[in-house]
Amino acid sequence: MRIIVQKFGGTSVASPNVRNLVVNKIVQAREQGYTPVVVVSAMGRKGEPYATDTLIDLARSGYRGIAARELDQIMYCGEIISAVVMTSVLQAADLDAIMLTGGQAGITTDANFTNGRILKVDSSRILTLLKMGKVPVVCGFQGITADGEFTTLGRGGSDTTAAALGAALNAEMVEIYTDVDGIMTADPRIVTNARILDIVSYNEVSQLAHQGAKVIHPRAVEIAMQKSIPLVVKSTFSDAPGTLITNITKEGPEVNVVSDRLATGVTFLPKIAQLKVTLDPATSHTESYKIFKTMADNGISVDLINVHPGQVMFTVHEDVAEKALANLGKQGYQAAVLYDCAKVSVVGGGIHEVPGVMATFIEALSLYDIPILQTVDSHTSISVLVKKDDVEMAVKALHEKFGLAD
């Protein structure tokens, strides 16, 4: 049995016409000899009646601080509605479809409501249904705890569902259907000559996702990578081949992806705040540990860390900046905050140990007089902190300088 997992996002199931396109994709997979397992997201986007954000707003209309457990109960509903509707459309097309919640599909999570982590996937029920010739339509984004509590997997969690099922079922491939033709070198709303990437490695696309690209969830990539299951990001609305995410080339299964491209893409994360904590130079090394322990103890994620004698700099999301300041103040630290920043990154497997990459990066921004507030680099990315007003020009300049439109 050649199993393929096909995940369809919210825009792919939002209207009758689009749902018919989904039917065509599933039928095509069957005609090609695959046995499909379908995963769906909630229908539409914020403002549409069954979208997850709409349901969240409804729940919070009574009390903004509604508990995470109760919030998960209403968020569960969006995917159930979508899966039932999609199942009925497939049944109307003479496909023997059956709807399953995340729990019914065998997905067990921890009890971290609204951001559950998958602990195990029992694929036995789905395998039984596939042997019976049925098309399972699984609610993405969902799980259930060992004691029966409904949980959701965090934003973008339907991608995670698809990858986890693909891994558990030893699928040949996981297809992620969306409203774009694949993963692009930059946001096309900013860079008009951004292009579709034919093939990228798991590490590259995981970095792109972590640094702000929203085409696929990084957790899904990490799960697929564990079992070397190819992922394909493609459009419901076209027959474009999409972007293949894998560790192998198209020519054969034993050759690692080898690319002479220096960079894969440029992306950005908005709504970042920079914090600067002033310290006594004589005690800064011991105090820096206490600063980051304070953040960790209060559930605040930090990024772009720079530690210098007399000063510690790091970034947080703007939504938690005031909380970070308040907790630093309680510990007796003097901190200043700079709002309206963004993190801009160049990602690429070819960046590591290539002389002059940082110089090229800095030159691209200096040509447009874009101030750099902070920098950080890794094996597969270089990132800088810039002001919000400089983001678009920074993305365009880096995309051009690294030759990503070629």
RORO-283405 format. One record per residue (C-alpha): residue in three letters; x, y, z. Coordinates in steps of 0.2 Angstrom, whole numbers, plus 5000, padded with zeros to 4 digits. Example, Ala and Ser with C-alpha at 12.3 -4.5 7.8 and 13.67 -1.06 7.14 Angstrom:
2
ALA506249785039/SER506849955036/
END
This chain:
406
MET500050005000/ARG500850174994/ILE500150295007/ILE500150475004/VAL499550615017/GLN498750765009/LYS498450915020/PHE497351055014/GLY497351225023/GLY495951345027/THR495851425010/SER495851255002/VAL494251205010/ALA493351375012/SER492051364998/PRO491151234987/ASN492151274972/VAL493851254981/ARG493251094989/ASN492951024972/LEU494751064968/VAL495250964983/VAL494250814977/ASN495150824961/LYS496850814970/ILE496350664980/VAL495650574965/GLN497250614955/ALA498250534970/ARG497150374969/GLU497350364950/GLN499250374952/GLY499250224964/TYR499250304980/THR498150274995/PRO497750445002/VAL497450505020/VAL496750685020/VAL497050815034/VAL496050975034/SER496151145043/ALA494751245049/MET493851335035/GLY494351515030/ARG495251645039/LYS494851775053/GLY493151845050/GLU492451695041/PRO491151605052/TYR492051445055/ALA493851505055/THR494951465071/ASP495251655075/THR493351685073/LEU492951555086/ILE494351615098/ASP493551795097/LEU491851715101/ALA492551625116/ARG493451785122/SER491851895120/GLY491351835137/TYR493051845146/ARG494651885138/GLY495651785150/ILE494651625147/ALA495651465153/ALA496751375140/ARG495751215142/GLU494051295138/LEU494851385123/ASP495451215116/GLN493651155117/ILE493051285105/MET494551285094/TYR494251095092/CYS492651145083/GLY493351225068/GLU494251075061/ILE492750965065/ILE491651065055/SER492851075040/ALA493150885041/VAL491350845041/VAL490950955026/MET492450895017/THR491950715020/SER490150745013/VAL490950824998/LEU492050664995/GLN490550554998/ALA489550644985/ALA490950614973/ASP490750424976/LEU492350414988/ASP492050305003/ALA492650445015/ILE492550435034/MET492950585046/LEU494050565061/THR494550685075/GLY496350695080/GLY496050585095/GLN495050455084/ALA496550455072/GLY497650405086/ILE498550565091/THR498950575109/THR499750735116/ASP500250805133/ALA499150925143/ASN499851085137/PHE498251165131/THR498251275115/ASN500051215112/GLY500051025114/ARG501550915110/ILE501250745101/LEU501750605112/LYS501350465101/VAL500250415086/ASP499350245085/SER499050225067/SER498150055068/ARG496350125066/ILE496850225050/LEU497750075043/THR496249965046/LEU495150095037/LEU496350105022/LYS496349915020/MET494449935019/GLY494650055005/LYS494050205014/VAL494750385013/PRO495050455031/VAL494750635033/VAL495750685049/CYS495450845059/GLY497150935059/PHE497751035074/GLN497050915086/GLY497550785099/ILE496850705115/THR497750675131/ALA497950505139/ASP496450545151/GLY495350605137/GLU495550795137/PHE495450885120/THR497050975115/THR497651085100/LEU499351085093/GLY499751275092/ARG499551385077/GLY499951295061/GLY499651135069/SER498751045055/ASP500451035046/THR501150945062/THR499650825061/ALA500050785043/ALA501850755046/ALA501550655062/LEU500350545053/GLY501550525038/ALA502850465050/ALA501750345059/LEU501050275043/ASN502750265034/ALA501950365020/GLU502950395004/MET502550575004/VAL501650715013/GLU500850855002/ILE500451025010/TYR499151115000/THR499051295002/ASP498551454991/VAL500351474984/ASP501351374971/GLY502751334983/ILE504051404995/MET504751564988/THR506451654991/ALA505551804999/ASP503851875003/PRO503151914985/ARG502152054993/ILE503852134996/VAL504952064983/THR504052064966/ASN505451954958/ALA505451824971/ARG505351644964/ILE504851474969/LEU506151354976/ASP506051184967/ILE506951094981/VAL507651134998/SER508351035012/TYR507451005029/ASN508651115038/GLU508451255026/VAL506551265026/SER506551235045/GLN507651385047/LEU506551485035/ALA504951435045/HIS505751485062/GLN506351655055/GLY504651705049/ALA504151615033/LYS502351555035/VAL502151425022/ILE502451275033/HIS502651245052/PRO504451205058/ARG503851065069/ALA503050975054/VAL504750985045/GLU505650915060/ILE504450765062/ALA504650725043/MET506550745044/GLN506650605058/LYS505950475045/SER506650565029/ILE504850575023/PRO504750695008/LEU503650855010/VAL502950944995/VAL502251114997/LYS501051154983/SER499451244978/THR497651184978/PHE497351304964/SER498551254951/ASP499551104944/ALA501251184948/PRO502451044955/GLY502751144971/THR504351144982/LEU505050974987/ILE505750965005/THR506950825007/ASN508750765011/ILE508850684994/THR508950744976/LYS507750714962/GLU509050594954/GLY509150464967/PRO508950414985/GLU510750394990/VAL511350574985/ASN511250714998/VAL510650884993/VAL512150974987/SER511851154981/ASP513051284976/ARG511851424981/LEU512451524995/ALA510751575001/THR509051495000/GLY507851645005/VAL507551805015/THR506251815028/PHE505751925043/LEU504951925060/PRO503952075064/LYS503452145081/ILE505052125090/ALA505652235105/GLN507452245110/LEU507952255129/LYS509552325135/VAL510052285153/THR511452395161/LEU512652305173/ASP514152325183/PRO515552265172/ALA516352175187/THR514752065190/SER514052055172/HIS514451875169/THR513551805184/GLU512151935182/SER511851885164/TYR511351705170/LYS510151785183/ILE509351895169/PHE508951745157/LYS508351635172/THR507151775176/MET506451765159/ALA506351575159/ASP505551575176/ASN504151695169/GLY503951595152/ILE504651735141/SER505551675126/VAL507151775121/ASP508151785105/LEU509651885098/ILE510651875114/ASN512251975115/VAL513151985132/HIS514552115134/PRO515452185150/GLY514252305157/GLN512752265146/VAL511552125141/MET510552145125/PHE509152025119/THR507452025110/VAL505751975115/HIS504051985106/GLU503252155108/ASP501752065117/VAL502852015132/ALA504052165133/GLU503152255147/LYS503052085157/ALA504952065154/LEU505252245160/ALA504252225175/ASN505052055180/LEU506852135177/GLY506352285188/LYS505752165202/GLN507552085202/GLY508352265203/TYR508952275185/GLN508952435175/ALA508252405158/ALA507852505142/VAL506652445129/LEU506552485110/TYR504952445102/ASP504452435083/CYS505852325078/ALA505952165066/LYS507152025064/VAL507752005045/SER508651845041/VAL509551765026/VAL509451575027/GLY510451455017/GLY511451285019/GLY512851365010/ILE513151505022/HIS514251405035/GLU516051445034/VAL516051545018/PRO517151695019/GLY516351865016/VAL514551815019/MET514351935034/ALA515252065024/THR514052045009/PHE512552055021/ILE513152215030/GLU513552295013/ALA511852255006/LEU511052355021/SER512352495021/LEU511952535003/TYR510252595009/ASP510852665025/ILE509852545035/PRO510452545053/ILE510852375061/LEU510352365079/GLN510952185083/THR511652035074/VAL511751845076/ASP512251705065/SER512151515064/HIS512651375053/THR511251405041/SER510651585044/ILE511251765047/SER509951885056/VAL509952065060/LEU508752175070/VAL508152335061/LYS506852455064/LYS505052415057/ASP505152555044/ASP506752475037/VAL506052295035/GLU505452305017/MET507052385010/ALA508152265020/VAL507252115013/LYS507352184995/ALA509152234997/LEU509652065004/HIS508651964991/GLU509552064977/LYS511352054985/PHE511251864987/GLY510651844969/LEU509051754974/ALA508051814959/ASP509251734947/
END
